[in-house]
Amino acid sequence: MIMKFIHEMRGQGHAVESVCRVLREQGCQVAARTYRAWSARRCPAQRTVSDAFVVHAIRSIVWTKDPDTGVVRMNPEGLYGRRKMLVEVRKRHPWATPGSVDRGMKQLGLNGVRRSKGVRTTVPASDGVRAGDLLDRDFTAPAPNRVWVRALPPDLGHGV
């Protein structure tokens, strides 16, 4: 109530310090700093608000609640990475940014699943039999042109 009074007096052109001084003389201990802290109460930042919308959208995409049992289950979309999740979120909120989706997924503890199986350099024969070791791991040659050893590069898929 005192802060509203100071705010009204400020609106009439009085300085905050002068109003606080008069109030102190009347026995009401109010500092100008207290009024400034009261008047500086701000709305949340736009980024905070938009991130809250994105987190809500991600939650509704990833988890569903069974109406009969009340059990919350993760949908397959919960395994999406950041790029696919961005596409899904933008279906609901077109203004969503990659950064807001990243922050939302991090806040919810979600990570995409990698589907790559790794690089395969050797393809085994269909019968499962491997070539024998003709040198028995002995790479010393008794004479020139008797043993040839070559390191083969991995198959890079160029058809070589």
C-alpha positions in Angstrom: 0.0 0.0 0.0 2.9 2.4 0.8 4.6 1.5 -2.5 1.4 2.3 -4.4 1.3 5.7 -2.7 4.9 6.4 -3.6 4.2 5.3 -7.1 1.2 7.7 -7.3 3.3 10.6 -5.9 6.0 9.8 -8.4 3.4 10.0 -11.2 2.6 13.5 -9.9 6.2 14.6 -10.4 7.6 14.1 -6.9 11.1 12.5 -6.5 11.1 9.1 -4.8 13.8 10.2 -2.3 11.7 13.3 -1.2 8.6 11.2 -0.7 10.5 8.6 1.3 12.1 11.4 3.4 8.7 12.8 4.3 7.4 9.3 5.1 10.4 8.7 7.4 9.6 12.0 9.2 6.1 10.8 9.7 7.3 7.5 11.2 7.1 5.2 8.2 10.5 3.8 7.5 10.7 3.2 3.8 13.9 3.4 1.7 14.0 4.5 -1.9 15.8 1.3 -2.7 12.8 -0.7 -1.5 10.5 1.3 -3.8 12.9 0.7 -6.7 13.0 -3.0 -6.0 9.2 -3.1 -5.9 8.8 -1.2 -9.2 11.5 -3.2 -10.9 9.6 -6.5 -10.6 9.6 -7.6 -14.1 7.7 -10.1 -16.2 9.6 -13.2 -17.1 11.9 -12.8 -20.2 10.4 -13.7 -23.6 12.9 -16.5 -24.0 11.7 -18.0 -20.7 8.1 -17.9 -21.8 8.8 -19.3 -25.2 11.0 -22.1 -23.7 8.1 -23.0 -21.4 5.8 -23.4 -24.4 8.4 -25.6 -26.1 8.9 -27.8 -23.0 5.1 -28.2 -22.8 5.0 -29.2 -26.5 7.8 -31.7 -26.1 6.1 -33.2 -23.1 2.9 -33.6 -24.9 4.7 -35.2 -27.9 6.9 -37.6 -26.0 4.6 -38.8 -23.2 0.9 -39.8 -23.1 -1.2 -40.7 -20.1 -3.5 -43.8 -20.4 -7.0 -42.5 -19.4 -8.0 -45.9 -17.9 -5.0 -46.7 -15.7 -3.4 -43.3 -15.4 0.0 -44.7 -16.4 2.3 -42.3 -18.2 4.1 -43.9 -21.2 6.8 -42.7 -23.5 5.9 -42.6 -27.2 8.3 -43.6 -30.0 8.8 -39.8 -30.6 10.7 -39.8 -27.3 13.6 -41.4 -29.1 13.8 -38.6 -31.7 16.9 -36.5 -31.9 17.0 -32.7 -31.9 16.3 -32.3 -35.6 13.3 -34.5 -35.8 12.0 -33.1 -32.5 12.3 -29.6 -33.9 10.1 -30.6 -36.9 7.5 -32.1 -34.5 7.5 -29.1 -32.2 7.2 -26.7 -35.2 4.0 -28.4 -36.2 2.5 -27.0 -33.0 4.6 -23.8 -32.5 6.0 -22.6 -35.9 8.2 -20.0 -34.1 10.2 -22.6 -32.1 13.9 -22.4 -32.6 16.6 -25.1 -32.6 18.1 -23.6 -29.4 14.8 -23.7 -27.5 14.2 -27.3 -28.5 17.8 -28.2 -27.4 17.2 -26.5 -24.0 13.8 -28.2 -23.6 15.2 -31.6 -24.4 18.1 -31.1 -22.1 15.7 -29.9 -19.3 13.5 -33.0 -19.8 16.6 -35.3 -20.0 15.8 -36.5 -23.6 18.5 -37.7 -26.1 18.0 -39.1 -29.5 18.9 -42.7 -30.3 21.7 -43.3 -32.7 20.9 -45.9 -35.3 24.3 -46.4 -36.9 25.9 -49.7 -36.3 29.5 -48.5 -36.8 31.9 -48.9 -39.7 32.3 -52.4 -41.1 35.6 -52.9 -42.8 35.6 -56.6 -43.4 32.7 -58.6 -44.8 33.0 -62.3 -43.8 32.4 -65.1 -46.3 29.0 -66.6 -46.5 30.2 -70.0 -45.3 31.9 -68.4 -42.3 35.3 -69.9 -43.1 38.2 -67.4 -43.0 41.3 -67.5 -45.1 44.2 -69.2 -43.5 47.4 -67.6 -42.3 49.9 -68.6 -45.0 52.9 -67.0 -43.3 52.1 -68.3 -39.7 52.7 -64.7 -38.6 56.4 -64.9 -39.7 57.1 -61.9 -41.9 60.8 -62.6 -42.4 61.8 -63.6 -46.0 64.5 -66.2 -46.6 65.3 -64.5 -50.0 64.2 -61.6 -52.1 60.8 -61.9 -53.8 59.7 -64.8 -51.6 57.2 -63.2 -49.3 54.9 -60.3 -50.2 52.9 -58.5 -47.6 50.5 -55.6 -48.2 48.3 -53.6 -45.9 44.9 -53.4 -47.6 42.9 -50.2 -47.1 39.4 -50.6 -45.7 36.6 -50.9 -48.3 35.5 -47.3 -48.8 32.6 -48.3 -51.0 34.2 -47.1 -54.3 33.9 -50.4 -56.0 37.7 -51.0 -56.1 
